Amino acid sequence: MSRGMLFTPVNAEGVVAALDLPQPAYRVLFALRSRSEPGGRVEMGQSQIAALLGLSRPSVTSGLRELILARLVTKQRNGVYRINAMLAGYESPVAAQRAIDDMDIDDRLDQPDFVAQYHDAVEKYREQLALERRKKLHVA
């Protein structure tokens, strides 16, 4: 299926670069963006992404986790993701503006503390993993 060029509402690459994501996360993000519908919806399973990129499935899983923690991608259900409205492509500037206007303020890439919120989310996730590991050690 061929479609015309899509309009991207903002130049967000600077914010995305400032997140300092692990390399697989960038590759997964670009793969999802290149295959998304207007508005950012993507139907693509982790195995498909892994095969497309030549990555292991655990690398794709890890990359997706980072993208979700950064609020660049949301998981709607298995194999269905949505790209942040400020990164997604749209058929018109009006559609892009409507999607951005409808966004939760915390998901906007132009929030001054967007990068800090990502780093906080990563730290909380790591703390949660460490707590779960300690619990498993005490149970065993």
Disulfide bonds with the S-S distance in Angstrom:
none
